[in-house]
């Protein structure tokens, strides 16, 4: 998975150089089935809430973490686009007391997601337009739990993930800047909820 992620980032970092070669007045030089391709890079911070249940006790583990995203997509028309997005989330770490006989438990979680997202931009303006988006896919998670009174436990799982997005885009023809607020759900433990915000740039071909 790490080799795939590194290769994907290398391609995405190199792509903007090719995207800027064309004259904006000539439109996109590449098309796929009449749709214009693009690549996007995004980064920001997020708040993660992971609900953990152990021996009948349930606690919410929380942390603020970094998130980075890379996407490859197609502009279907002037207002609709669809993409495949790979996301990396920093390590979440927290400790909570699970009651007598269990004591404090340390929980650490690392996560990556692979989502298929679709966005709809609306509004009468040519440059500044709000958008909404929905995405679904899978999350690759590493979960670790340990405490003084319980055995150490770790697991790696692939689980369903869904995402909802609200934001605004600044369209400059050859590239666009996106400001987005995102909610991501992952089906691990008793539910992981991630609330984040990021700034991204998309390069159109």
VOVOTI-740013 format. One record per atom (N, C-alpha, C): x, y, z; residue in three letters; atom name; residue number from 1. Coordinates in steps of 0.1 Angstrom, whole numbers, plus 2048, in hexadecimal, padded with zeros to 3 digits. Example, Ala and Ser with C-alpha at 12.3 -4.5 7.8 and 13.67 -1.06 7.14 Angstrom:
<nodes>
NODE   xx   yy   zz    r   a    k
NODE  884  7C7  84E  ALA   N    1
NODE  87B  7D3  84E  ALA  CA    1
NODE  884  7DF  84E  ALA   C    1
NODE  880  7EA  847  SER   N    2
NODE  889  7F5  847  SER  CA    2
NODE  881  800  84F  SER   C    2
</nodes>
This chain:
<nodes>
NODE   xx   yy   zz    r   a    k
NODE  808  7F4  800  UNK   N    1
NODE  800  800  800  UNK  CA    1
NODE  809  80D  800  UNK   C    1
NODE  814  80C  808  UNK   N    2
NODE  81D  818  808  UNK  CA    2
NODE  823  81B  7FA  UNK   C    2
NODE  827  810  7F3  UNK   N    3
NODE  82D  812  7E6  UNK  CA    3
NODE  823  818  7DC  UNK   C    3
NODE  816  813  7DD  UNK   N    4
NODE  80C  819  7D4  UNK  CA    4
NODE  809  827  7D7  UNK   C    4
NODE  809  82B  7E4  UNK   N    5
NODE  807  839  7E8  UNK  CA    5
NODE  812  842  7E3  UNK   C    5
NODE  81F  83D  7E5  UNK   N    6
NODE  82A  845  7E0  UNK  CA    6
NODE  82A  847  7D1  UNK   C    6
NODE  827  83D  7CA  UNK   N    7
NODE  826  83E  7BB  UNK  CA    7
NODE  81B  847  7B7  UNK   C    7
NODE  810  846  7BD  UNK   N    8
NODE  804  84F  7BA  UNK  CA    8
NODE  808  85D  7BC  UNK   C    8
NODE  80E  860  7C8  UNK   N    9
NODE  812  86E  7CB  UNK  CA    9
NODE  81C  873  7C1  UNK   C    9
NODE  826  86B  7BC  UNK   N   10
NODE  830  86F  7B3  UNK  CA   10
NODE  829  873  7A5  UNK   C   10
NODE  820  86B  7A1  UNK   N   11
NODE  819  86F  795  UNK  CA   11
NODE  811  87C  796  UNK   C   11
NODE  80A  87D  7A1  UNK   N   12
NODE  802  889  7A3  UNK  CA   12
NODE  80A  896  7A4  UNK   C   12
NODE  815  895  7AA  UNK   N   13
NODE  81E  8A1  7AC  UNK  CA   13
NODE  824  8A5  79E  UNK   C   13
NODE  827  89B  795  UNK   N   14
NODE  82C  89D  788  UNK  CA   14
NODE  822  8A3  77E  UNK   C   14
NODE  815  89F  780  UNK   N   15
NODE  80B  8A2  776  UNK  CA   15
NODE  808  8B1  775  UNK   C   15
NODE  809  8B9  77F  UNK   N   16
NODE  806  8C8  77D  UNK  CA   16
NODE  80F  8CE  773  UNK   C   16
NODE  81B  8CA  771  UNK   N   17
NODE  824  8CF  767  UNK  CA   17
NODE  81F  8CE  759  UNK   C   17
NODE  819  8C2  757  UNK   N   18
NODE  813  8BF  749  UNK  CA   18
NODE  806  8C7  748  UNK   C   18
NODE  7FF  8C9  753  UNK   N   19
NODE  7F2  8D0  752  UNK  CA   19
NODE  7F3  8DE  74E  UNK   C   19
NODE  7FF  8E5  751  UNK   N   20
NODE  801  8F3  74F  UNK  CA   20
NODE  806  8F6  741  UNK   C   20
NODE  809  8EB  739  UNK   N   21
NODE  80F  8ED  72C  UNK  CA   21
NODE  806  8F4  722  UNK   C   21
NODE  7F9  8F0  723  UNK   N   22
NODE  7EF  8F4  719  UNK  CA   22
NODE  7EB  903  71B  UNK   C   22
NODE  7E6  909  70F  UNK   N   23
NODE  7E1  916  70F  UNK  CA   23
NODE  7D2  915  715  UNK   C   23
NODE  7CE  91D  71F  UNK   N   24
NODE  7C1  91C  725  UNK  CA   24
NODE  7B6  91E  71A  UNK   C   24
NODE  7B8  927  710  UNK   N   25
NODE  7AE  92A  706  UNK  CA   25
NODE  7AB  91E  6FD  UNK   C   25
NODE  7B4  914  6FD  UNK   N   26
NODE  7B3  909  6F4  UNK  CA   26
NODE  7AB  8FD  6FB  UNK   C   26
NODE  7A8  8FF  708  UNK   N   27
NODE  7A1  8F4  70F  UNK  CA   27
NODE  7AB  8E9  713  UNK   C   27
NODE  7A5  8DE  717  UNK   N   28
NODE  7AC  8D2  71C  UNK  CA   28
NODE  7B2  8CB  710  UNK   C   28
NODE  7BF  8C7  711  UNK   N   29
NODE  7C5  8BF  706  UNK  CA   29
NODE  7C2  8B0  707  UNK   C   29
NODE  7BE  8AC  713  UNK   N   30
NODE  7BB  89E  715  UNK  CA   30
NODE  7AC  89D  718  UNK   C   30
NODE  7A6  893  713  UNK   N   31
NODE  798  890  716  UNK  CA   31
NODE  796  881  717  UNK   C   31
NODE  78D  87D  720  UNK   N   32
NODE  78A  86E  721  UNK  CA   32
NODE  77B  86D  720  UNK   C   32
NODE  776  868  714  UNK   N   33
NODE  768  867  711  UNK  CA   33
NODE  761  875  712  UNK   C   33
NODE  768  87F  70D  UNK   N   34
NODE  763  88C  70D  UNK  CA   34
NODE  763  894  71A  UNK   C   34
NODE  76A  88E  724  UNK   N   35
NODE  76B  894  732  UNK  CA   35
NODE  779  898  734  UNK   C   35
NODE  77B  8A3  73C  UNK   N   36
NODE  789  8A8  73E  UNK  CA   36
NODE  78F  8A2  74B  UNK   C   36
NODE  79B  89D  74B  UNK   N   37
NODE  7A1  897  757  UNK  CA   37
NODE  7A8  8A2  75F  UNK   C   37
NODE  7AA  89E  76C  UNK   N   38
NODE  7B1  8A7  775  UNK  CA   38
NODE  7B8  89F  780  UNK   C   38
NODE  7C1  8A5  787  UNK   N   39
NODE  7C7  8A0  793  UNK  CA   39
NODE  7C6  8AA  79E  UNK   C   39
NODE  7C5  8A5  7AA  UNK   N   40
NODE  7C4  8AE  7B5  UNK  CA   40
NODE  7CC  8AA  7C1  UNK   C   40
NODE  7D1  8B4  7C8  UNK   N   41
NODE  7D9  8B2  7D5  UNK  CA   41
NODE  7D2  8BA  7E0  UNK   C   41
NODE  7D0  8B4  7EC  UNK   N   42
NODE  7C9  8BB  7F6  UNK  CA   42
NODE  7CF  8B8  804  UNK   C   42
NODE  7CE  8C2  80D  UNK   N   43
NODE  7D4  8BF  81A  UNK  CA   43
NODE  7CD  8C8  824  UNK   C   43
NODE  7CC  8C3  831  UNK   N   44
NODE  7C5  8CA  83B  UNK  CA   44
NODE  7C6  8C3  849  UNK   C   44
NODE  7BD  8C7  852  UNK   N   45
NODE  7BC  8C1  85F  UNK  CA   45
NODE  7AE  8BC  862  UNK   C   45
NODE  7AD  8B2  86B  UNK   N   46
NODE  7A0  8AD  86E  UNK  CA   46
NODE  7A0  8A8  87C  UNK   C   46
NODE  793  8A7  881  UNK   N   47
NODE  790  8A2  88E  UNK  CA   47
NODE  78A  894  88D  UNK   C   47
NODE  790  88A  894  UNK   N   48
NODE  78C  87C  893  UNK  CA   48
NODE  786  878  8A0  UNK   C   48
NODE  77A  871  89F  UNK   N   49
NODE  773  86B  8AA  UNK  CA   49
NODE  772  85C  8A7  UNK   C   49
NODE  778  854  8AF  UNK   N   50
NODE  777  845  8AE  UNK  CA   50
NODE  771  83F  8BA  UNK   C   50
NODE  765  839  8B8  UNK   N   51
NODE  75E  833  8C3  UNK  CA   51
NODE  763  824  8C6  UNK   C   51
NODE  769  822  8D1  UNK   N   52
NODE  76F  815  8D5  UNK  CA   52
NODE  767  80F  8E0  UNK   C   52
NODE  764  802  8DE  UNK   N   53
NODE  75C  7FA  8E8  UNK  CA   53
NODE  765  7EF  8ED  UNK   C   53
NODE  765  7EE  8FB  UNK   N   54
NODE  76D  7E3  901  UNK  CA   54
NODE  767  7DF  90E  UNK   C   54
NODE  764  7D1  90F  UNK   N   55
NODE  75E  7CC  91B  UNK  CA   55
NODE  752  7D3  91F  UNK   C   55
NODE  749  7D7  916  UNK   N   56
NODE  73D  7DD  919  UNK  CA   56
NODE  73D  7EC  91B  UNK   C   56
NODE  749  7F2  91B  UNK   N   57
NODE  74B  800  91D  UNK  CA   57
NODE  74F  807  90F  UNK   C   57
NODE  749  812  90C  UNK   N   58
NODE  74B  819  8FF  UNK  CA   58
NODE  750  827  902  UNK   C   58
NODE  75B  82B  8FB  UNK   N   59
NODE  761  838  8FD  UNK  CA   59
NODE  764  83E  8EF  UNK   C   59
NODE  764  84B  8EF  UNK   N   60
NODE  767  852  8E2  UNK  CA   60
NODE  776  857  8E3  UNK   C   60
NODE  77E  852  8DA  UNK   N   61
NODE  78C  856  8D9  UNK  CA   61
NODE  78D  861  8CE  UNK   C   61
NODE  793  86C  8D1  UNK   N   62
NODE  794  877  8C8  UNK  CA   62
NODE  7A2  87D  8C6  UNK   C   62
NODE  7A4  883  8BB  UNK   N   63
NODE  7B1  889  8B8  UNK  CA   63
NODE  7B0  892  8AC  UNK   C   63
NODE  7B9  89C  8AB  UNK   N   64
NODE  7BA  8A5  89F  UNK  CA   64
NODE  7C6  89F  897  UNK   C   64
NODE  7C4  89D  88A  UNK   N   65
NODE  7CE  897  882  UNK  CA   65
NODE  7CF  89E  874  UNK   C   65
NODE  7DA  89C  86E  UNK   N   66
NODE  7DD  8A1  860  UNK  CA   66
NODE  7D6  897  856  UNK   C   66
NODE  7D1  89D  84B  UNK   N   67
NODE  7CC  895  840  UNK  CA   67
NODE  7D2  89A  833  UNK   C   67
NODE  7D5  891  82A  UNK   N   68
NODE  7DA  894  81D  UNK  CA   68
NODE  7D2  88C  813  UNK   C   68
NODE  7CF  892  807  UNK   N   69
NODE  7C7  88B  7FD  UNK  CA   69
NODE  7CD  88D  7EF  UNK   C   69
NODE  7CC  883  7E7  UNK   N   70
NODE  7D0  884  7D9  UNK  CA   70
NODE  7C5  87E  7D0  UNK   C   70
NODE  7C1  884  7C5  UNK   N   71
NODE  7B6  880  7BD  UNK  CA   71
NODE  7B9  880  7AE  UNK   C   71
NODE  7B3  877  7A7  UNK   N   72
NODE  7B3  878  798  UNK  CA   72
NODE  7A4  877  794  UNK   C   72
NODE  7A0  880  78B  UNK   N   73
NODE  792  880  788  UNK  CA   73
NODE  78F  886  77A  UNK   C   73
NODE  782  887  777  UNK   N   74
NODE  77D  88B  76A  UNK  CA   74
NODE  772  896  76D  UNK   C   74
NODE  773  8A1  765  UNK   N   75
NODE  768  8AB  765  UNK  CA   75
NODE  75E  8A6  75B  UNK   C   75
NODE  752  8A1  760  UNK   N   76
NODE  748  89C  757  UNK  CA   76
NODE  741  8A7  74F  UNK   C   76
NODE  73F  8B2  756  UNK   N   77
NODE  739  8BE  74F  UNK  CA   77
NODE  73E  8CA  757  UNK   C   77
NODE  739  8D6  755  UNK   N   78
NODE  73E  8E2  75B  UNK  CA   78
NODE  73B  8E2  76A  UNK   C   78
NODE  731  8DA  76F  UNK   N   79
NODE  72E  8DA  77D  UNK  CA   79
NODE  72F  8CD  784  UNK   C   79
NODE  732  8C2  77D  UNK   N   80
NODE  733  8B5  784  UNK  CA   80
NODE  741  8AF  781  UNK   C   80
NODE  747  8A9  78B  UNK   N   81
NODE  753  8A2  78A  UNK  CA   81
NODE  753  896  793  UNK   C   81
NODE  75B  88C  78F  UNK   N   82
NODE  75C  87F  796  UNK  CA   82
NODE  76B  87B  796  UNK   C   82
NODE  76F  875  7A1  UNK   N   83
NODE  77D  872  7A3  UNK  CA   83
NODE  780  866  7AC  UNK   C   83
NODE  78C  860  7AB  UNK   N   84
NODE  791  856  7B5  UNK  CA   84
NODE  79B  85E  7BE  UNK   C   84
NODE  799  85D  7CB  UNK   N   85
NODE  7A1  864  7D4  UNK  CA   85
NODE  7A7  85B  7DF  UNK   C   85
NODE  7B4  85C  7E0  UNK   N   86
NODE  7BC  855  7EB  UNK  CA   86
NODE  7BF  85F  7F6  UNK   C   86
NODE  7BC  85C  803  UNK   N   87
NODE  7BE  865  80E  UNK  CA   87
NODE  7C6  85E  818  UNK   C   87
NODE  7CF  866  81F  UNK   N   88
NODE  7D7  862  82A  UNK  CA   88
NODE  7D4  86A  836  UNK   C   88
NODE  7D1  863  841  UNK   N   89
NODE  7CE  86A  84E  UNK  CA   89
NODE  7D9  867  858  UNK   C   89
NODE  7DE  872  85F  UNK   N   90
NODE  7E8  870  86A  UNK  CA   90
NODE  7E3  867  875  UNK   C   90
NODE  7EC  863  87D  UNK   N   91
NODE  7E9  859  888  UNK  CA   91
NODE  7E1  860  893  UNK   C   91
NODE  7D5  85A  896  UNK   N   92
NODE  7CD  85E  8A1  UNK  CA   92
NODE  7D1  857  8AD  UNK   C   92
NODE  7D3  85E  8B9  UNK   N   93
NODE  7D7  858  8C5  UNK  CA   93
NODE  7CF  85E  8D1  UNK   C   93
NODE  7CA  856  8DA  UNK   N   94
NODE  7C3  85B  8E5  UNK  CA   94
NODE  7C2  850  8F0  UNK   C   94
NODE  7BF  855  8FC  UNK   N   95
NODE  7BE  84B  908  UNK  CA   95
NODE  7B1  84F  90F  UNK   C   95
NODE  7AA  844  913  UNK   N   96
NODE  79E  846  91B  UNK  CA   96
NODE  79D  83B  926  UNK   C   96
NODE  796  83E  931  UNK   N   97
NODE  794  834  93C  UNK  CA   97
NODE  787  82C  939  UNK   C   97
NODE  788  81F  938  UNK   N   98
NODE  77D  816  935  UNK  CA   98
NODE  777  810  942  UNK   C   98
NODE  77A  816  94D  UNK   N   99
NODE  773  811  959  UNK  CA   99
NODE  77C  807  962  UNK   C   99
NODE  776  804  96D  UNK   N  100
NODE  77D  7FB  977  UNK  CA  100
NODE  780  7ED  970  UNK   C  100
NODE  78C  7E8  973  UNK   N  101
NODE  790  7DB  96D  UNK  CA  101
NODE  796  7DC  95F  UNK   C  101
NODE  794  7E7  959  UNK   N  102
NODE  79A  7E9  94B  UNK  CA  102
NODE  7A4  7F5  94C  UNK   C  102
NODE  7A0  800  952  UNK   N  103
NODE  7AA  80B  953  UNK  CA  103
NODE  7AB  812  947  UNK   C  103
NODE  7B6  81A  946  UNK   N  104
NODE  7B9  822  93A  UNK  CA  104
NODE  7BD  819  92E  UNK   C  104
NODE  7B8  81D  922  UNK   N  105
NODE  7BC  816  916  UNK  CA  105
NODE  7C1  820  90C  UNK   C  105
NODE  7CD  81D  906  UNK   N  106
NODE  7D2  826  8FB  UNK  CA  106
NODE  7CE  820  8EE  UNK   C  106
NODE  7C9  829  8E5  UNK   N  107
NODE  7C5  825  8D8  UNK  CA  107
NODE  7CC  82D  8CD  UNK   C  107
NODE  7D1  826  8C3  UNK   N  108
NODE  7D8  82D  8B8  UNK  CA  108
NODE  7D2  828  8AB  UNK   C  108
NODE  7CF  831  8A2  UNK   N  109
NODE  7C9  82C  895  UNK  CA  109
NODE  7CF  834  889  UNK   C  109
NODE  7D3  82D  87F  UNK   N  110
NODE  7D8  833  873  UNK  CA  110
NODE  7CE  82F  867  UNK   C  110
NODE  7CD  837  85E  UNK   N  111
NODE  7C2  835  853  UNK  CA  111
NODE  7C6  83B  846  UNK   C  111
NODE  7C2  834  83B  UNK   N  112
NODE  7C2  839  82E  UNK  CA  112
NODE  7B5  835  827  UNK   C  112
NODE  7B0  83D  81E  UNK   N  113
NODE  7A4  83A  817  UNK  CA  113
NODE  7A6  83B  808  UNK   C  113
NODE  79E  833  801  UNK   N  114
NODE  79D  833  7F3  UNK  CA  114
NODE  78E  835  7EF  UNK   C  114
NODE  78A  841  7EA  UNK   N  115
NODE  77C  844  7E8  UNK  CA  115
NODE  77A  848  7D9  UNK   C  115
NODE  76D  846  7D5  UNK   N  116
NODE  768  84B  7C9  UNK  CA  116
NODE  75F  856  7CC  UNK   C  116
NODE  763  863  7C9  UNK   N  117
NODE  75B  86F  7CC  UNK  CA  117
NODE  755  875  7C0  UNK   C  117
NODE  749  87B  7C2  UNK   N  118
NODE  742  883  7B8  UNK  CA  118
NODE  73E  890  7BE  UNK   C  118
NODE  740  89B  7B6  UNK   N  119
NODE  73E  8A8  7BB  UNK  CA  119
NODE  734  8B0  7B1  UNK   C  119
NODE  72C  8B8  7B6  UNK   N  120
NODE  723  8C1  7AE  UNK  CA  120
NODE  725  8CF  7B2  UNK   C  120
NODE  72A  8D7  7A9  UNK   N  121
NODE  72C  8E6  7AB  UNK  CA  121
NODE  71F  8ED  7A6  UNK   C  121
NODE  71B  8F7  7AE  UNK   N  122
NODE  70F  8FF  7AA  UNK  CA  122
NODE  711  90E  7AD  UNK   C  122
NODE  708  916  7A7  UNK   N  123
NODE  709  924  7A8  UNK  CA  123
NODE  70C  92A  79B  UNK   C  123
NODE  708  937  799  UNK   N  124
NODE  709  93E  78C  UNK  CA  124
NODE  717  943  789  UNK   C  124
NODE  720  943  792  UNK   N  125
NODE  72D  949  790  UNK  CA  125
NODE  737  940  788  UNK   C  125
NODE  740  947  780  UNK   N  126
NODE  749  93F  778  UNK  CA  126
NODE  755  93B  780  UNK   C  126
NODE  75A  943  789  UNK   N  127
NODE  767  940  790  UNK  CA  127
NODE  764  93A  79E  UNK   C  127
NODE  75B  940  7A6  UNK   N  128
NODE  759  93B  7B3  UNK  CA  128
NODE  74C  933  7B4  UNK   C  128
NODE  74C  926  7B8  UNK   N  129
NODE  740  91E  7B8  UNK  CA  129
NODE  740  915  7C4  UNK   C  129
NODE  736  914  7CC  UNK   N  130
NODE  735  90A  7D7  UNK  CA  130
NODE  733  8FC  7D1  UNK   C  130
NODE  736  8F2  7D9  UNK   N  131
NODE  733  8E4  7D4  UNK  CA  131
NODE  730  8DB  7E0  UNK   C  131
NODE  729  8D0  7DC  UNK   N  132
NODE  727  8C5  7E6  UNK  CA  132
NODE  72C  8B8  7DF  UNK   C  132
NODE  730  8AF  7E8  UNK   N  133
NODE  735  8A2  7E3  UNK  CA  133
NODE  732  897  7EC  UNK   C  133
NODE  732  88B  7E6  UNK   N  134
NODE  730  87E  7ED  UNK  CA  134
NODE  73A  874  7E8  UNK   C  134
NODE  73F  86C  7F1  UNK   N  135
NODE  749  862  7ED  UNK  CA  135
NODE  747  855  7F5  UNK   C  135
NODE  74B  84A  7EF  UNK   N  136
NODE  74A  83D  7F6  UNK  CA  136
NODE  756  834  7F1  UNK   C  136
NODE  75B  82C  7FA  UNK   N  137
NODE  766  823  7F7  UNK  CA  137
NODE  76A  81B  803  UNK   C  137
NODE  777  819  804  UNK   N  138
NODE  77D  811  80F  UNK  CA  138
NODE  787  818  817  UNK   C  138
NODE  789  814  823  UNK   N  139
NODE  793  81A  82C  UNK  CA  139
NODE  79D  80F  830  UNK   C  139
NODE  7AA  811  830  UNK   N  140
NODE  7B4  808  835  UNK  CA  140
NODE  7B8  80D  843  UNK   C  140
NODE  7B5  805  84D  UNK   N  141
NODE  7B8  80A  85B  UNK  CA  141
NODE  7C1  801  862  UNK   C  141
NODE  7C9  807  86B  UNK   N  142
NODE  7D1  800  875  UNK  CA  142
NODE  7CD  805  883  UNK   C  142
NODE  7C8  7FB  88B  UNK   N  143
NODE  7C3  7FE  898  UNK  CA  143
NODE  7CB  7F8  8A3  UNK   C  143
NODE  7CF  7FF  8AD  UNK   N  144
NODE  7D7  7FA  8B8  UNK  CA  144
NODE  7D1  7FE  8C5  UNK   C  144
NODE  7D0  7F4  8CE  UNK   N  145
NODE  7CA  7F6  8DC  UNK  CA  145
NODE  7D3  7F0  8E6  UNK   C  145
NODE  7D7  7F7  8F1  UNK   N  146
NODE  7DF  7F2  8FB  UNK  CA  146
NODE  7DC  7F9  909  UNK   C  146
NODE  7DE  7F2  913  UNK   N  147
NODE  7DC  7F7  921  UNK  CA  147
NODE  7E4  7EF  92B  UNK   C  147
NODE  7E5  7F4  937  UNK   N  148
NODE  7EC  7ED  942  UNK  CA  148
NODE  7E5  7E0  946  UNK   C  148
NODE  7D7  7E0  945  UNK   N  149
NODE  7CF  7D5  94A  UNK  CA  149
NODE  7C9  7CD  940  UNK   C  149
NODE  7CC  7CF  933  UNK   N  150
NODE  7C7  7C7  928  UNK  CA  150
NODE  7D2  7C3  91E  UNK   C  150
NODE  7D0  7B8  917  UNK   N  151
NODE  7DA  7B4  90D  UNK  CA  151
NODE  7DB  7BE  901  UNK   C  151
NODE  7E6  7BE  8FC  UNK   N  152
NODE  7E9  7C7  8F0  UNK  CA  152
NODE  7E1  7C1  8E4  UNK   C  152
NODE  7DB  7C9  8DC  UNK   N  153
NODE  7D3  7C5  8D0  UNK  CA  153
NODE  7D5  7CE  8C5  UNK   C  153
NODE  7D8  7C9  8B9  UNK   N  154
NODE  7D9  7D1  8AD  UNK  CA  154
NODE  7D3  7CA  8A1  UNK   C  154
NODE  7CE  7D1  898  UNK   N  155
NODE  7C7  7CB  88C  UNK  CA  155
NODE  7C8  7D5  880  UNK   C  155
NODE  7C8  7CF  874  UNK   N  156
NODE  7C8  7D6  868  UNK  CA  156
NODE  7BB  7D2  860  UNK   C  156
NODE  7B3  7DB  85C  UNK   N  157
NODE  7A6  7D7  855  UNK  CA  157
NODE  7A3  7E1  84A  UNK   C  157
NODE  79C  7DB  840  UNK   N  158
NODE  797  7E3  835  UNK  CA  158
NODE  788  7E4  837  UNK   C  158
NODE  782  7F0  838  UNK   N  159
NODE  774  7F2  83B  UNK  CA  159
NODE  76E  7FD  832  UNK   C  159
NODE  761  7FD  832  UNK   N  160
NODE  759  807  82A  UNK  CA  160
NODE  75C  815  830  UNK   C  160
NODE  75C  81F  826  UNK   N  161
NODE  75E  82D  82A  UNK  CA  161
NODE  755  835  821  UNK   C  161
NODE  74F  83F  827  UNK   N  162
NODE  747  849  81F  UNK  CA  162
NODE  74A  857  823  UNK   C  162
NODE  748  860  81A  UNK   N  163
NODE  74C  86E  81C  UNK  CA  163
NODE  742  878  816  UNK   C  163
NODE  73F  883  81D  UNK   N  164
NODE  737  88E  819  UNK  CA  164
NODE  73F  89B  819  UNK   C  164
NODE  73D  8A4  80F  UNK   N  165
NODE  745  8B0  80E  UNK  CA  165
NODE  73D  8BC  80B  UNK   C  165
NODE  741  8C7  811  UNK   N  166
NODE  73B  8D4  80D  UNK  CA  166
NODE  747  8DE  80B  UNK   C  166
NODE  747  8E6  800  UNK   N  167
NODE  752  8EF  7FE  UNK  CA  167
NODE  750  8F9  7F4  UNK   C  167
NODE  75A  900  7F0  UNK   N  168
NODE  75A  90A  7E5  UNK  CA  168
NODE  766  909  7DD  UNK   C  168
NODE  764  90A  7D0  UNK   N  169
NODE  76F  909  7C6  UNK  CA  169
NODE  772  917  7C0  UNK   C  169
NODE  77F  91A  7BD  UNK   N  170
NODE  783  925  7B6  UNK  CA  170
NODE  789  921  7A9  UNK   C  170
NODE  782  922  79E  UNK   N  171
NODE  785  91C  791  UNK  CA  171
NODE  78D  926  789  UNK   C  171
NODE  79A  922  785  UNK   N  172
NODE  7A3  92B  77E  UNK  CA  172
NODE  7A6  925  770  UNK   C  172
NODE  79D  91C  76B  UNK   N  173
NODE  79E  916  75E  UNK  CA  173
NODE  7A8  90B  75D  UNK   C  173
NODE  7B5  90D  75E  UNK   N  174
NODE  7BF  903  75E  UNK  CA  174
NODE  7C1  8FC  76B  UNK   C  174
NODE  7BD  903  776  UNK   N  175
NODE  7BD  8FD  783  UNK  CA  175
NODE  7B2  903  78C  UNK   C  175
NODE  7AF  8FC  797  UNK   N  176
NODE  7A5  901  7A0  UNK  CA  176
NODE  7A9  8FF  7AE  UNK   C  176
NODE  7A5  908  7B7  UNK   N  177
NODE  7A8  907  7C5  UNK  CA  177
NODE  79B  903  7CD  UNK   C  177
NODE  79C  8F9  7D5  UNK   N  178
NODE  790  8F4  7DC  UNK  CA  178
NODE  792  8F6  7EB  UNK   C  178
NODE  788  8FB  7F2  UNK   N  179
NODE  787  8FC  800  UNK  CA  179
NODE  77B  8F3  804  UNK   C  179
NODE  77E  8E9  80D  UNK   N  180
NODE  774  8DE  80F  UNK  CA  180
NODE  773  8DB  81E  UNK   C  180
NODE  767  8D8  823  UNK   N  181
NODE  765  8D2  830  UNK  CA  181
NODE  75F  8C4  82D  UNK   C  181
NODE  765  8BA  834  UNK   N  182
NODE  762  8AC  831  UNK  CA  182
NODE  75E  8A5  83E  UNK   C  182
NODE  755  89B  83C  UNK   N  183
NODE  752  891  846  UNK  CA  183
NODE  754  884  841  UNK   C  183
NODE  75C  87C  848  UNK   N  184
NODE  75F  86E  843  UNK  CA  184
NODE  75B  864  84E  UNK   C  184
NODE  754  85A  84A  UNK   N  185
NODE  751  84F  853  UNK  CA  185
NODE  758  842  84F  UNK   C  185
NODE  75D  83B  859  UNK   N  186
NODE  763  82E  857  UNK  CA  186
NODE  75D  824  860  UNK   C  186
NODE  75A  818  85B  UNK   N  187
NODE  753  80D  863  UNK  CA  187
NODE  75E  805  86A  UNK   C  187
NODE  764  80A  874  UNK   N  188
NODE  76D  803  87D  UNK  CA  188
NODE  76A  805  88B  UNK   C  188
NODE  76D  7FB  894  UNK   N  189
NODE  769  7FC  8A2  UNK  CA  189
NODE  75A  7FF  8A2  UNK   C  189
NODE  756  809  8AB  UNK   N  190
NODE  748  80D  8AB  UNK  CA  190
NODE  745  819  8A3  UNK   C  190
NODE  74E  81C  899  UNK   N  191
NODE  74C  827  890  UNK  CA  191
NODE  756  832  891  UNK   C  191
NODE  75D  835  886  UNK   N  192
NODE  766  840  886  UNK  CA  192
NODE  760  84C  87E  UNK   C  192
NODE  761  858  884  UNK   N  193
NODE  75B  864  87E  UNK  CA  193
NODE  767  86E  87D  UNK   C  193
NODE  769  873  871  UNK   N  194
NODE  774  87D  86E  UNK  CA  194
NODE  76E  88A  868  UNK   C  194
NODE  770  895  86F  UNK   N  195
NODE  76C  8A2  86A  UNK  CA  195
NODE  778  8AA  866  UNK   C  195
NODE  779  8AE  85A  UNK   N  196
NODE  785  8B5  856  UNK  CA  196
NODE  783  8C0  84C  UNK   C  196
NODE  78D  8C8  84A  UNK   N  197
NODE  78D  8D3  840  UNK  CA  197
NODE  79A  8D3  839  UNK   C  197
NODE  79A  8D6  82C  UNK   N  198
NODE  7A7  8D6  824  UNK  CA  198
NODE  7A6  8E0  819  UNK   C  198
NODE  7B2  8E3  814  UNK   N  199
NODE  7B4  8EC  808  UNK  CA  199
NODE  7BA  8E3  7FE  UNK   C  199
NODE  7B5  8E4  7F1  UNK   N  200
NODE  7BA  8DC  7E7  UNK  CA  200
NODE  7BC  8E3  7DA  UNK   C  200
NODE  7C4  8DE  7D1  UNK   N  201
NODE  7C6  8E4  7C4  UNK  CA  201
NODE  7C4  8D9  7B9  UNK   C  201
NODE  7BC  8DC  7AF  UNK   N  202
NODE  7BA  8D3  7A4  UNK  CA  202
NODE  7C0  8D8  797  UNK   C  202
NODE  7C7  8D0  790  UNK   N  203
NODE  7CD  8D4  783  UNK  CA  203
NODE  7C5  8CD  778  UNK   C  203
NODE  7BF  8D5  76F  UNK   N  204
NODE  7B8  8CF  764  UNK  CA  204
NODE  7C1  8CE  757  UNK   C  204
NODE  7BE  8C3  750  UNK   N  205
NODE  7C6  8C1  743  UNK  CA  205
NODE  7BF  8C5  737  UNK   C  205
</nodes>
